[in-house]
Amino acid sequence: MVTGGFRTRTFMEEAIASGETDVIGLGRPLCTDPDTPRDLLDARIDKTVCHEDHVKLAQRGFFSPVSPLMPLKIINVLGGQAWYYQQIFRLADDQAVDPELSILKAVGAFVKDEFSRSRAVKKARRGRAG
Ligand SMILES: Cc1cc2nc3c(=O)[nH]c(=O)nc-3n(C[C@H](O)[C@H](O)[C@H](O)COP(=O)(O)O)c2cc1C
């Protein structure tokens, strides 16, 4: 089984045909397009969405993932993860995905979610103790 970077049906078919892998995993494309495997298998699409090309603070230079400043590198990586989480949360809430969501907004929403979840857990624990 291999996961990571598979984006075109041709490449996936070649990987299977070569015997290098029996199963192909998809991660990021499914966060906005969960029907992708079925659409690929039914030949409705030839390639997956590829958000990683734009989910970053900047394409190149100081604010990009190759920034010389570690905090900016970290925001690009964690922000990317937060971006995908936000898309999953939207789907779970029956909302349309938001491919235009900015990485900073995704980070903000993620941090807010984490705090409210942690408050809810503490409240539940207090309730159990009492
Ligand atoms: C929202 C999200 C959550 C993930 N969680 C995990 C995880 O818990 N454990 C893990 O090994 N990989 C995790 N991954 C990594 C994926 O399994 C996968 O290896 C990675 O996204 C590369 O595949 P892709 O190019 O198809 O996205 C996660 C990826 C995303 C986007």
The ligand as an SDF file (V2000), in Angstrom:
LIG
                    3D

 31 33  0  0  0  0  0  0  0  0999 V2000
   -6.3140   16.1110    7.4090 C   0  0  0  0  0  0  0  0  0  0  0  0
   -5.2240   15.0610    7.3380 C   0  0  0  0  0  0  0  0  0  0  0  0
   -5.0040   14.2200    8.4180 C   0  0  0  0  0  0  0  0  0  0  0  0
   -4.0050   13.2550    8.3810 C   0  0  0  0  0  0  0  0  0  0  0  0
   -3.8300   12.4460    9.4460 N   0  0  0  0  0  0  0  0  0  0  0  0
   -2.8750   11.4970    9.4040 C   0  0  0  0  0  0  0  0  0  0  0  0
   -2.6810   10.6260   10.5170 C   0  0  0  0  0  0  0  0  0  0  0  0
   -3.3520   10.7370   11.5380 O   0  0  0  0  0  0  0  0  0  0  0  0
   -1.7110    9.6800   10.4190 N   0  0  0  0  0  0  0  0  0  0  0  0
   -0.9340    9.5290    9.2880 C   0  0  0  0  0  0  0  0  0  0  0  0
   -0.0820    8.6380    9.2620 O   0  0  0  0  0  0  0  0  0  0  0  0
   -1.1020   10.3460    8.2330 N   0  0  0  0  0  0  0  0  0  0  0  0
   -2.0500   11.3210    8.2560 C   0  0  0  0  0  0  0  0  0  0  0  0
   -2.1990   12.1550    7.1960 N   0  0  0  0  0  0  0  0  0  0  0  0
   -1.3110   11.9860    6.0170 C   0  0  0  0  0  0  0  0  0  0  0  0
   -2.0260   11.2020    4.9340 C   0  0  0  0  0  0  0  0  0  0  0  0
   -2.3790    9.9140    5.3980 O   0  0  0  0  0  0  0  0  0  0  0  0
   -1.1610   11.0270    3.6920 C   0  0  0  0  0  0  0  0  0  0  0  0
   -0.0180   10.2610    3.9790 O   0  0  0  0  0  0  0  0  0  0  0  0
   -0.6700   12.3580    3.1460 C   0  0  0  0  0  0  0  0  0  0  0  0
   -1.7370   13.2900    3.0800 O   0  0  0  0  0  0  0  0  0  0  0  0
   -0.0540   12.1440    1.7540 C   0  0  0  0  0  0  0  0  0  0  0  0
   -1.0200   11.6260    0.8480 O   0  0  0  0  0  0  0  0  0  0  0  0
   -1.7050   12.6010   -0.2290 P   0  0  0  0  0  0  0  0  0  0  0  0
   -0.5850   13.1380   -1.1030 O   0  0  0  0  0  0  0  0  0  0  0  0
   -2.6620   11.7040   -1.0070 O   0  0  0  0  0  0  0  0  0  0  0  0
   -2.3990   13.6880    0.5100 O   0  0  0  0  0  0  0  0  0  0  0  0
   -3.1880   13.1210    7.2100 C   0  0  0  0  0  0  0  0  0  0  0  0
   -3.4140   13.9720    6.1210 C   0  0  0  0  0  0  0  0  0  0  0  0
   -4.4100   14.9430    6.1730 C   0  0  0  0  0  0  0  0  0  0  0  0
   -4.6120   15.8570    4.9810 C   0  0  0  0  0  0  0  0  0  0  0  0
  1  2  1  0
  2  3  1  0
  2 30  2  0
  3  4  2  0
  4  5  1  0
  4 28  1  0
  5  6  2  0
  6  7  1  0
  6 13  1  0
  7  8  2  0
  7  9  1  0
  9 10  1  0
 10 11  2  0
 10 12  1  0
 12 13  2  0
 13 14  1  0
 14 15  1  0
 14 28  1  0
 15 16  1  0
 16 17  1  0
 16 18  1  0
 18 19  1  0
 18 20  1  0
 20 21  1  0
 20 22  1  0
 22 23  1  0
 23 24  1  0
 24 25  2  0
 24 26  1  0
 24 27  1  0
 28 29  2  0
 29 30  1  0
 30 31  1  0
M  END
$$$$
